[in-house]
Amino acid sequence: MKIVSFAIPCYNSEGYMSKCIESLLPGGEDVEIIIVDDGSSDRTAEIADAYAEKYPTIIKAIHQENGGHGCAVNTGLANASGIYFKVVDSDDWVDVDAYARVLETLKKFVADDTLVDMLLTNYVYEKIEGDYHHQRTMFYTLLFPQERIMGWHDMKHNIKGFSILMHSVTYRTQLLRDCHLELPKHTFYVDNLFVYEPLPFVKTLYYLNVDFYRYYIGRDGQSVNEKNMIKRIDQQLYVNKRMVDAYDLWQIEEEHLREYMLSYLETITVVSTCIGYVSNDPVNLKKVKDLWKYIKDKDPRTYHHLRWGALGHAMNLPGRFGRYLSVKAYKISQRFMGFN
């Protein structure tokens, strides 16, 4: 029985995927590692096959036509046999000591027949530029009690802009299948959908305060690179709209969950807005304006909540000066959070 399945989406990852895979191997026979070669043109497929041949009871290598990150996650989930499921991107890795704690915790859930729907752990930004190495740990001690099974009603605070990300979440595999999660093909930023769409199905959570996931920042080709986000603004807006369409949030009875999802949606909408502002492109500014109109037409109540929220209000200050302040706030948050 596999306790957890790790899916590693790989696209032309020959230069760094081994570090990711090697960091997961200490899980031994308790885990399976599903390497999804998403139509790579370099040595990714060869490396994946070599690992699968060397560790046949632990590693699966799956090859498919290029479908993008979301499609690779879908493939990983479809082939997962573990009780829990986590995505680890091919340029990231996990901390060995925290990994041992995570496995110990998940195995205890299984032994005690107390399977939680979501395990939360910390993640660490690892930003490397030449000789410069910046680390920043994102933890959830202000939001959730530690090391006990809880529901959303146990959430201590809802801090806007402080979100549960793909890096921090391990889902129960069957829950993802029960909510019929399917991420879109050829689309960046689907990690937000991976976290957001299953949330109403989550009834039990557990926060383990360990720095498990190491999130590498620094490659020019990364989707979170600002230039790439501007270039791919249409995909960011598509994900944003799908989040708007996913639920009538006002029908969610659990207040803490509803407020958290509204906050998450506000954060993503602010990111979309900032990308348009930073681009200083009239076409993108029009797209941002259209996004807010889309939200207003779809759900006026949610629109007003986002529009007059602390983050959303800052993004909607009128005129060039308002956009100037928004961009400044965005630049400050970049430095503070350590992302690209």
Wavefront OBJ file of the C-alpha trace (Angstrom):
o trace
v 0.000 0.000 0.000
v 1.381 3.379 -1.010
v 0.823 6.146 1.509
v 1.373 9.025 -0.895
v 1.750 9.479 -4.639
v 4.017 12.273 -5.819
v 3.403 13.548 -9.339
v 6.320 15.306 -11.029
v 5.250 17.136 -14.216
v 8.313 17.394 -16.465
v 8.818 19.376 -19.624
v 12.415 19.648 -20.870
v 13.582 19.192 -17.288
v 16.839 17.324 -17.889
v 18.931 19.931 -16.069
v 17.209 19.717 -12.680
v 14.674 16.874 -12.449
v 17.129 14.470 -10.810
v 17.424 16.718 -7.741
v 13.648 16.634 -7.366
v 13.420 12.844 -7.797
v 16.338 12.127 -5.456
v 14.733 14.257 -2.728
v 11.619 12.023 -2.846
v 13.365 8.644 -2.928
v 13.937 8.512 0.885
v 10.217 7.735 1.158
v 11.043 4.214 -0.017
v 8.217 1.746 -0.504
v 5.732 3.972 1.330
v 5.557 6.247 -1.707
v 5.249 6.189 -5.446
v 6.833 8.788 -7.676
v 5.009 9.397 -10.957
v 7.229 11.184 -13.461
v 5.071 12.622 -16.240
v 7.123 13.460 -19.322
v 4.913 16.045 -21.008
v 6.193 15.804 -24.573
v 9.779 16.837 -23.806
v 12.327 17.227 -26.599
v 15.471 16.880 -24.455
v 16.687 13.946 -22.313
v 13.760 14.127 -19.865
v 12.172 10.896 -21.144
v 15.491 9.040 -20.989
v 16.154 10.165 -17.423
v 12.620 9.238 -16.341
v 12.919 5.752 -17.856
v 16.290 5.201 -16.201
v 14.856 6.006 -12.768
v 11.820 3.794 -13.372
v 14.091 0.900 -14.365
v 16.291 1.378 -11.299
v 13.359 1.748 -8.844
v 10.526 -0.265 -10.459
v 8.449 -0.564 -7.265
v 8.647 3.151 -6.494
v 8.841 5.096 -9.755
v 6.514 5.168 -12.738
v 7.534 6.964 -15.934
v 4.648 8.116 -18.117
v 5.122 9.738 -21.519
v 2.475 11.842 -23.248
v 2.053 14.473 -25.917
v 2.575 17.965 -24.630
v -0.522 19.156 -22.801
v 0.917 21.606 -20.298
v 1.333 21.521 -16.537
v -2.344 20.924 -15.766
v -2.566 18.003 -18.169
v 0.518 16.440 -16.542
v -1.090 16.817 -13.100
v -4.259 15.164 -14.442
v -2.174 12.241 -15.710
v -0.423 11.911 -12.382
v -3.724 11.845 -10.530
v -5.244 9.321 -12.944
v -2.320 6.954 -12.332
v -1.962 7.502 -8.582
v -2.417 4.544 -6.245
v -1.419 6.351 -3.036
v -3.887 7.292 -0.344
v -2.610 10.874 -0.567
v -1.505 12.913 -3.571
v 1.002 15.741 -3.904
v 2.469 17.595 -6.872
v 6.168 18.479 -6.812
v 7.357 20.522 -9.783
v 10.479 19.216 -11.483
v 12.653 22.215 -10.521
v 11.647 22.034 -6.849
v 12.505 19.565 -4.096
v 11.549 18.536 -0.550
v 13.463 18.738 2.730
v 14.559 15.311 3.960
v 13.889 15.866 7.676
v 10.483 17.431 7.095
v 9.717 14.602 4.657
v 10.206 12.044 7.421
v 7.751 13.940 9.640
v 5.195 14.157 6.827
v 5.335 10.420 6.150
v 5.144 9.613 9.852
v 2.021 11.797 10.136
v 0.301 10.335 7.093
v 1.066 6.779 8.160
v -0.485 7.506 11.562
v -3.662 8.745 9.858
v -3.839 5.480 7.947
v -3.089 3.306 10.988
v -5.686 5.102 13.118
v -8.259 5.173 10.302
v -8.520 8.952 10.651
v -7.800 10.053 7.105
v -7.842 13.826 6.865
v -8.784 15.483 3.588
v -5.922 17.963 3.521
v -2.468 18.074 5.075
v -0.872 21.525 5.224
v 2.873 22.086 5.525
v 5.158 25.086 5.115
v 7.042 25.914 1.954
v 10.256 27.856 1.429
v 11.010 30.275 -1.393
v 14.513 29.467 -2.657
v 15.437 32.430 -4.847
v 18.853 32.029 -6.437
v 20.453 34.621 -8.723
v 24.165 34.038 -9.226
v 25.796 34.228 -5.789
v 22.610 35.660 -4.246
v 20.464 33.148 -2.363
v 17.332 34.387 -0.624
v 15.141 32.126 1.509
v 11.732 32.970 2.885
v 9.536 30.497 4.727
v 5.778 30.699 4.367
v 4.046 29.167 7.368
v 0.465 28.910 8.614
v 0.769 29.283 12.379
v -1.325 32.461 12.327
v -4.101 30.774 10.381
v -4.441 27.284 11.859
v -3.814 25.363 15.089
v -0.890 22.960 14.875
v -0.867 19.176 14.808
v -4.479 18.345 15.432
v -7.323 17.250 13.204
v -9.665 20.174 12.675
v -12.404 21.627 10.509
v -12.660 25.017 8.832
v -14.414 26.369 11.927
v -11.089 25.974 13.783
v -9.355 28.459 11.487
v -7.897 31.191 13.707
v -7.556 34.062 11.256
v -8.058 34.853 7.596
v -5.173 37.069 6.501
v -5.756 38.488 3.036
v -3.023 37.656 0.565
v -1.827 34.714 2.653
v -3.032 31.715 0.691
v -2.805 27.958 0.697
v -0.764 27.078 -2.392
v -0.015 23.889 -4.284
v 3.378 23.835 -2.537
v 1.755 23.618 0.884
v -1.061 21.146 0.289
v -1.270 17.355 0.197
v -4.777 16.137 -0.654
v -6.453 12.816 -0.007
v -6.438 11.242 -3.455
v -10.045 10.077 -3.441
v -11.229 13.575 -2.533
v -9.670 14.954 -5.732
v -11.437 12.244 -7.705
v -14.739 12.822 -5.921
v -14.724 16.511 -6.866
v -13.925 15.554 -10.485
v -10.888 17.806 -10.613
v -9.604 18.214 -14.161
v -7.189 20.990 -14.964
v -7.202 22.669 -18.392
v -4.606 21.836 -21.037
v -1.960 24.252 -22.286
v -2.639 26.720 -19.503
v -0.281 28.184 -16.937
v -1.284 29.142 -13.369
v -3.574 26.119 -12.964
v -2.012 25.471 -9.560
v -4.579 27.963 -8.250
v -7.392 25.776 -9.580
v -5.755 22.682 -8.071
v -5.980 24.259 -4.629
v -9.185 26.286 -4.946
v -11.694 23.967 -6.595
v -11.460 21.067 -4.091
v -11.781 23.302 -1.004
v -15.551 22.886 -0.412
v -15.009 19.102 -0.359
v -12.437 19.416 2.427
v -14.024 18.673 5.794
v -10.934 17.834 7.874
v -7.496 19.463 7.882
v -4.193 18.992 9.686
v -1.381 21.536 9.864
v 2.107 20.126 10.369
v 4.531 22.981 11.046
v 7.531 21.744 9.040
v 9.355 23.362 6.109
v 8.618 20.590 3.636
v 8.497 22.039 0.109
v 11.387 23.976 -1.439
v 10.135 26.283 -4.193
v 12.910 27.340 -6.562
v 12.738 30.854 -8.000
v 15.209 32.132 -10.542
v 14.852 30.421 -13.925
v 14.091 32.769 -16.800
v 11.477 30.382 -18.186
v 9.434 30.126 -14.985
v 5.759 30.980 -15.247
v 6.044 33.335 -12.240
v 8.676 35.436 -13.986
v 7.066 38.865 -14.404
v 7.788 39.119 -18.147
v 6.226 35.689 -18.684
v 3.185 36.618 -16.611
v 2.624 39.673 -18.817
v 3.061 37.554 -21.948
v 0.599 34.984 -20.586
v -1.927 37.381 -19.109
v -4.742 35.730 -21.110
v -4.091 32.454 -19.299
v -4.018 34.195 -15.915
v -7.362 35.810 -16.759
v -8.810 32.474 -17.894
v -7.883 30.853 -14.572
v -9.283 33.866 -12.730
v -12.624 33.578 -14.551
v -12.813 29.832 -13.975
v -12.402 30.480 -10.244
v -15.250 32.995 -10.428
v -17.417 30.427 -12.216
v -16.539 27.480 -9.964
v -18.936 28.230 -7.085
v -21.604 30.528 -5.801
v -19.549 31.295 -2.721
v -22.540 32.744 -0.890
v -24.100 29.272 -0.854
v -21.191 27.912 1.223
v -22.574 27.654 4.749
v -19.268 27.326 6.620
v -18.347 30.938 7.283
v -14.578 30.481 7.634
v -14.342 28.543 4.379
v -16.517 31.062 2.539
v -14.442 33.998 3.774
v -11.208 32.229 2.926
v -12.341 31.426 -0.617
v -13.480 35.012 -1.137
v -10.088 36.171 0.090
v -8.288 33.756 -2.233
v -10.375 34.917 -5.186
v -9.634 38.523 -4.286
v -5.892 37.791 -4.190
v -5.911 36.159 -7.634
v -7.999 38.999 -9.075
v -5.540 41.519 -7.667
v -2.649 39.610 -9.257
v -4.460 39.662 -12.609
v -5.063 43.379 -12.241
v -1.448 44.110 -11.284
v -0.084 42.190 -14.251
v -2.194 44.348 -16.540
v -1.029 47.514 -14.781
v 2.649 46.524 -14.782
v 2.520 45.817 -18.501
v 1.377 49.419 -19.131
v -0.230 48.104 -22.310
v -3.608 49.636 -23.254
v -4.775 46.258 -24.579
v -4.008 44.568 -21.252
v -5.569 47.412 -19.290
v -8.738 46.844 -21.302
v -8.584 43.124 -20.500
v -8.345 43.906 -16.780
v -11.319 46.236 -17.028
v -13.230 43.494 -18.833
v -12.344 41.029 -16.052
v -13.942 43.243 -13.416
v -17.005 43.693 -15.624
v -17.172 39.886 -16.067
v -17.205 39.438 -12.289
v -19.824 42.151 -11.858
v -22.114 40.632 -14.491
v -21.610 37.105 -13.154
v -22.142 37.848 -9.474
v -22.708 41.442 -8.321
v -22.428 40.494 -4.657
v -18.994 38.910 -5.142
v -17.957 41.861 -7.305
v -18.766 44.347 -4.564
v -17.011 42.198 -1.992
v -13.852 42.050 -4.139
v -14.108 45.644 -5.316
v -14.346 47.099 -1.825
v -12.047 44.634 -0.084
v -8.742 46.006 1.178
v -6.752 44.533 -1.713
v -9.355 45.008 -4.409
v -10.041 48.609 -3.437
v -6.345 49.446 -3.760
v -6.330 48.021 -7.293
v -9.354 50.067 -8.337
v -8.179 53.541 -7.406
v -9.030 55.748 -10.395
v -6.707 57.037 -13.096
v -2.979 56.855 -13.722
v -2.123 57.753 -10.138
v -4.207 54.824 -8.888
v -2.395 52.474 -11.252
v 0.934 53.975 -10.165
v 0.180 53.240 -6.488
v -0.987 49.739 -7.374
v 2.235 48.959 -9.229
v 4.308 50.339 -6.340
v 2.431 48.105 -3.874
v 2.960 45.155 -6.182
v 6.720 45.826 -6.401
v 6.992 46.082 -2.613
v 5.161 42.766 -2.188
v 7.578 41.177 -4.670
v 10.540 42.133 -2.511
v 8.842 41.180 0.741
v 7.632 37.782 -0.452
v 10.752 36.965 -2.434
v 9.020 35.950 -5.672
v 10.155 36.871 -9.161
l 1 2 3 4 5 6 7 8 9 10 11 12 13 14 15 16 17 18 19 20 21 22 23 24 25 26 27 28 29 30 31 32 33 34 35 36 37 38 39 40 41 42 43 44 45 46 47 48 49 50 51 52 53 54 55 56 57 58 59 60 61 62 63 64 65 66 67 68 69 70 71 72 73 74 75 76 77 78 79 80 81 82 83 84 85 86 87 88 89 90 91 92 93 94 95 96 97 98 99 100 101 102 103 104 105 106 107 108 109 110 111 112 113 114 115 116 117 118 119 120 121 122 123 124 125 126 127 128 129 130 131 132 133 134 135 136 137 138 139 140 141 142 143 144 145 146 147 148 149 150 151 152 153 154 155 156 157 158 159 160 161 162 163 164 165 166 167 168 169 170 171 172 173 174 175 176 177 178 179 180 181 182 183 184 185 186 187 188 189 190 191 192 193 194 195 196 197 198 199 200 201 202 203 204 205 206 207 208 209 210 211 212 213 214 215 216 217 218 219 220 221 222 223 224 225 226 227 228 229 230 231 232 233 234 235 236 237 238 239 240 241 242 243 244 245 246 247 248 249 250 251 252 253 254 255 256 257 258 259 260 261 262 263 264 265 266 267 268 269 270 271 272 273 274 275 276 277 278 279 280 281 282 283 284 285 286 287 288 289 290 291 292 293 294 295 296 297 298 299 300 301 302 303 304 305 306 307 308 309 310 311 312 313 314 315 316 317 318 319 320 321 322 323 324 325 326 327 328 329 330 331 332 333 334 335 336 337 338 339 340
